[in-house]
Amino acid sequence: MDLQLNGRRALVTASSAGIGFAVAQVLAEEGCRVAITGRDPGRLEAARGSLPSERVLALSGDLAQVEDILRWSEQIQAAWRGVDILVLNSGGPPVGRFEEFGPEEWLSAFRAMVLPMVTLTQAFLPGMRAQRWGRIVVLTSTWVKQPPREGGVLSVAMRSALAGLAKQLAWEVAGEGVLVNHVMPGPTWTDRSRLILERQAALRGAPAEEVKRATLADVPLGRYAEPREIAQVVAVLCSEAASFVTGATVPVDGGQVRSLL
Ligand SMILES: NC(=O)c1ccc[n+]([C@@H]2O[C@H](COP(=O)([O-])OP(=O)(O)OC[C@H]3O[C@@H](n4cnc5c(N)ncnc54)[C@H](OP(=O)(O)O)[C@@H]3O)[C@@H](O)[C@H]2O)c1
């Protein structure tokens, strides 16, 4: 199947490693020009160097800083005059129980996870509407569909807001050529999943190996996803192949979500 992504301009946030990087990689392989973001300039540069394209924009900065987001938007407008594809990924909030987080932690989780998605959509949606073609994919987690999760209070709350935003936006722009979908990765083997494993082990007072076994017992396919397995589904949603899909929530989770719908 030809995804017809060749020449499309794609911004993938939080993409110097892990799932975001894999999405940028698959889109670049399909012929997209990709813009990637991350805070650590060394990691960002290494990611740029390993992407199969010479047309990569590497944008360094923090999703939690509005001025960084606005600077990225200006850089992309100057280089490409907009994007066709927006993949909204984030770094994820701290793991911990409800009583550990005060108003500052709640606000900073909102600033790092929800606000950037709003600001970037505001920056690039007008261009997508004007050309009557655009794809927005919001990445969250199966924790949205299947909470509660140990230490997951900030994650579940912020990602539920993002899921609602994606659904509402899909409806508001339907008929203008812009499709908005929401992907929920299940356990995926990355730096962050290793970190979460250790944190959950500490919260439970159990060895990390035991927590890992319990995590995988919850996944019918019995293993973590490779980041690329998430990215391939995202790429299809960004493509012509998904031209009748909008407002959907798509789990890529090895069967982890147990609900029928
Ligand atoms: N791995 C899983 O099992 C899994 C499952 C479901 C959902 N998720 C969610 O998917 C997202 C990505 O997870 P991952 O496992 O791919 O993480 P990862 O391997 O740690 O990669 C995170 C990427 O985001 C960047 N990043 C983090 N915070 C950022 C910030 N404030 N501003 C800009 N860039 C930032 C990181 O670069 P810098 O650190 O250099 O900024 C890195 O490029 C997270 O929200 C995670 O919770 C993960």
The ligand as an SDF file (V2000), in Angstrom:
LIG
                    3D

 48 52  0  0  0  0  0  0  0  0999 V2000
    7.0400    3.7330   26.9230 N   0  0  0  0  0  0  0  0  0  0  0  0
    5.8270    3.3360   27.2360 C   0  0  0  0  0  0  0  0  0  0  0  0
    5.5920    2.1970   27.6680 O   0  0  0  0  0  0  0  0  0  0  0  0
    4.6740    4.2730   27.0420 C   0  0  0  0  0  0  0  0  0  0  0  0
    3.3830    3.7460   26.9820 C   0  0  0  0  0  0  0  0  0  0  0  0
    2.3150    4.6190   26.8290 C   0  0  0  0  0  0  0  0  0  0  0  0
    2.5360    5.9820   26.7500 C   0  0  0  0  0  0  0  0  0  0  0  0
    3.8100    6.4620   26.8280 N   0  0  0  0  0  0  0  0  0  0  0  0
    3.9840    7.9020   26.7750 C   0  0  0  0  0  0  0  0  0  0  0  0
    4.5630    8.2500   25.5280 O   0  0  0  0  0  0  0  0  0  0  0  0
    5.4150    9.4060   25.7000 C   0  0  0  0  0  0  0  0  0  0  0  0
    6.8070    9.0770   25.2010 C   0  0  0  0  0  0  0  0  0  0  0  0
    7.3030    8.0220   25.9870 O   0  0  0  0  0  0  0  0  0  0  0  0
    8.6770    7.2920   25.6570 P   0  0  0  0  0  0  0  0  0  0  0  0
    8.6240    6.0230   26.4070 O   0  0  0  0  0  0  0  0  0  0  0  0
    8.9290    7.2980   24.2010 O   0  0  0  0  0  0  0  0  0  0  0  0
    9.6990    8.2930   26.4050 O   0  0  0  0  0  0  0  0  0  0  0  0
   11.2840    8.4910   26.2400 P   0  0  0  0  0  0  0  0  0  0  0  0
   11.9140    7.3060   25.6220 O   0  0  0  0  0  0  0  0  0  0  0  0
   11.7360    8.9710   27.5730 O   0  0  0  0  0  0  0  0  0  0  0  0
   11.3820    9.7080   25.1870 O   0  0  0  0  0  0  0  0  0  0  0  0
   10.8200   10.9380   25.5080 C   0  0  0  0  0  0  0  0  0  0  0  0
   11.2110   11.9670   24.4550 C   0  0  0  0  0  0  0  0  0  0  0  0
   10.5560   13.1930   24.7700 O   0  0  0  0  0  0  0  0  0  0  0  0
   11.5350   14.2310   24.9790 C   0  0  0  0  0  0  0  0  0  0  0  0
   11.0030   15.0870   26.0450 N   0  0  0  0  0  0  0  0  0  0  0  0
   10.6950   14.7140   27.3080 C   0  0  0  0  0  0  0  0  0  0  0  0
   10.2170   15.7590   28.0030 N   0  0  0  0  0  0  0  0  0  0  0  0
   10.2330   16.8200   27.1610 C   0  0  0  0  0  0  0  0  0  0  0  0
    9.9020   18.1870   27.2990 C   0  0  0  0  0  0  0  0  0  0  0  0
    9.4380   18.6880   28.4470 N   0  0  0  0  0  0  0  0  0  0  0  0
   10.0640   19.0010   26.2370 N   0  0  0  0  0  0  0  0  0  0  0  0
   10.5380   18.5170   25.0620 C   0  0  0  0  0  0  0  0  0  0  0  0
   10.8620   17.2290   24.8760 N   0  0  0  0  0  0  0  0  0  0  0  0
   10.7290   16.3940   25.9180 C   0  0  0  0  0  0  0  0  0  0  0  0
   12.8000   13.4890   25.3640 C   0  0  0  0  0  0  0  0  0  0  0  0
   13.9710   14.2480   25.0830 O   0  0  0  0  0  0  0  0  0  0  0  0
   14.6360   15.1950   26.2150 P   0  0  0  0  0  0  0  0  0  0  0  0
   14.5660   14.4430   27.5040 O   0  0  0  0  0  0  0  0  0  0  0  0
   16.0130   15.4800   25.7240 O   0  0  0  0  0  0  0  0  0  0  0  0
   13.7770   16.4310   26.2410 O   0  0  0  0  0  0  0  0  0  0  0  0
   12.6900   12.3000   24.4210 C   0  0  0  0  0  0  0  0  0  0  0  0
   13.0380   12.6740   23.1130 O   0  0  0  0  0  0  0  0  0  0  0  0
    5.3840    9.7360   27.1840 C   0  0  0  0  0  0  0  0  0  0  0  0
    4.3880   10.7150   27.4210 O   0  0  0  0  0  0  0  0  0  0  0  0
    4.9730    8.4210   27.8010 C   0  0  0  0  0  0  0  0  0  0  0  0
    4.4060    8.5730   29.0750 O   0  0  0  0  0  0  0  0  0  0  0  0
    4.8820    5.6490   26.9420 C   0  0  0  0  0  0  0  0  0  0  0  0
  1  2  1  0
  2  3  2  0
  2  4  1  0
  4  5  1  0
  4 48  2  0
  5  6  2  0
  6  7  1  0
  7  8  2  0
  8  9  1  0
  8 48  1  0
  9 10  1  0
  9 46  1  0
 10 11  1  0
 11 12  1  0
 11 44  1  0
 12 13  1  0
 13 14  1  0
 14 15  2  0
 14 16  1  0
 14 17  1  0
 17 18  1  0
 18 19  2  0
 18 20  1  0
 18 21  1  0
 21 22  1  0
 22 23  1  0
 23 24  1  0
 23 42  1  0
 24 25  1  0
 25 26  1  0
 25 36  1  0
 26 27  1  0
 26 35  1  0
 27 28  2  0
 28 29  1  0
 29 30  1  0
 29 35  2  0
 30 31  1  0
 30 32  2  0
 32 33  1  0
 33 34  2  0
 34 35  1  0
 36 37  1  0
 36 42  1  0
 37 38  1  0
 38 39  2  0
 38 40  1  0
 38 41  1  0
 42 43  1  0
 44 45  1  0
 44 46  1  0
 46 47  1  0
M  CHG  2   8   1  16  -1
M  END
$$$$
